[in-house]
Amino acid sequence: MLVFQRAIGGWPKAVGTAKVDYKHPLSAADRARTLADKNRNDATIDNNATSREIIYLAQAYQKTNNPAYRQGAENGLRFLLKMQYPNGGFPQYYPDFSNYRHQITYNDNAMVRCLEVLRAVAQQKAPYNGLDASLVAPAKDAVERGVDCILKTQYVRQGQPTAWCAQYDEKTLQPAKARAFELASLSGDESVEIVRFLMGVEKPSPAVRKAIDSAMAWFQKVKLTGYTMKEIAAPGEKTGRDRVIVPEAGATIWARFYELDTDRPIYVGRDSQVHYQLSEIENERRAGYLYAGTWPAKLLEKEYPAWQKRVGTGEKP
């Protein structure tokens, strides 16, 4: 892990096409080659990169008191603080801003994961309470700005806040497109972890409460009742499998993407064309990307009512 840490403090998720795998032993040549790559411009918060290493190294330091582990975790935290935009958002990569990497990225919960780590640092919770105390104040500031960014990026339609998109333009805070099949759209997935993060605010302001309540009302509004998604064998397809959305009594799912101004579920393949049926996009995407799921179910059934009880708000919408 320390060998893979880049000079700027963050970590890559992959080197070229090879995913970083900490279970894979490094030969002397691998180690030397990786250390020589320390200035590579590929540090990211995508796919758990950087946050997972900070967490692991902070825990390892608490168990071993090895100063190298502490330094690695602290440098990772400084990377997060450095990469954050003044408006509180986090890009997917830093300092590589090519393509869509500069966008504020909620996709795959990247930004929220960073804010959760920084909030634990700000609160001096284990395993971060043994790290450099000078990180506490900037971590607290980073979290406050992050919450502000989250509130400002909640998509408002005709005066009503809804949910969040997977990525935003870092200057205008408007919804943005990333990969060809990830158009600007409301997310039935990433919005869940954003709400969970906001529920963790100890003394939520009226603005935070409104954001949570509005998002929960949106989840209720857009749920697809009486449907489920199933994975099936498809011998005729190159992938050998397929995913289908089919009726099922008592089941409820949510789409990954909803049209910004209609709340209509959309399914987009590599041609970037909007379709309203999962079956209309190519099998490679249907089998390789999750376009529907039950992400908000636990929030609605358990976590939101518990949060309401804790903060003393109104009834479940």
Secondary structure, DSSP 8 states (H G I E B T S, - for coil): -TTT--TTS-B-SEETTEE--TTS---HHHHHHHHHTTT-S--B-GGGTTHHHHHHHHHHHHHH--HHHHHHHHHHHHHHHHHS-TTS--BSBSS---TTTTSEE-GGGHHHHHHHHHHHHHTT-TTSTTS-GGGHHHHHHHHHHHHHHHHHHS-EETTEE---BSEE-TTT--B---STT--S-EETTHHHHHHHHHHT-SS--HHHHHHHHHHHHHHHHH-EEEEEEEEEE-TTSTTSEEEEEEEEEEEEEEESEE-TTT--B-EE-TT--EESSGGGS-HHHHHHS--EE-TTHHIIIIIHHHHHHHHT-----
